Structure formats: structure tokens, C-alpha cells
Amino acid sequence: MDHQTEIELQAAAFRRLQQHLMQDRTDVQNIDMMNLTGFCRNCLSRWYQEAAAEKGIEMGKDEARELYYGMTMAEWKANYQTEASPEKQAAFKVAFEENVTKKAT
């Protein structure tokens, strides 16, 4: 497989993942994703932002999230986010520390 085809297939897989998370499975909460997998929709939008920065494209966190989510975070939260239990919040602190904070340092 040539490099350009590989890039196109990777981009198509990313778009399908985005569709799955943003349209097909809006019921799956970010906190559950982070607790189970170590990443969530916000991570994907941050990785999008980081990829843009590598190409010299300035993009803020809110802009990246809106591009990934297809709406503002306020809209997403109002439409899809539910209240997380104290147990889920405690597990999230651990998952965030292990998967985001430690990797950023």
C-alpha cells in the first residue's frame, strides 16, 4: 500500500470513529470512556488540535472541540451529558492522572 492511500484510510477510519461517537453513540458518556479506555471525545479533539499545531495551524481548545463535536461544548453537555456518580468521578481522577497528566509531563 502506498503512503497516500494509507493516510486516506487512516483519515476515513478517524471520520468513522468520530461519526460513531458523535452520532451513533451519544449515550456513551465521556467519563465512562475515560474510565474504561483512558481517552474520550475531549482527548480526540485535543489530538486534533495537537496535529494542527504540528502543521503550524493555531487552534484553541474550544475551537478544536467545536470542530470535533460539531457543536460547542455547552451544546453537547446540554444535549447529551448526564450527571456522573461520585464513584465515576473518583475513577475519572485516577484515569485522567494516568492517561493525560502523566503523558503531558
Long-range contacts (C-beta under 8 A, 24 or more apart in sequence): 17-44, 18-44, 18-68, 22-68, 22-69, 22-70, 26-79, 26-80, 27-80, 29-81, 29-82, 29-84, 30-81, 31-84, 31-88, 31-89, 31-92, 32-88, 34-92, 34-95, 34-96, 34-99, 35-88, 35-91, 35-92, 35-95, 38-95, 38-98, 38-99, 39-99, 41-68, 41-69, 43-99, 43-100, 44-68, 45-69
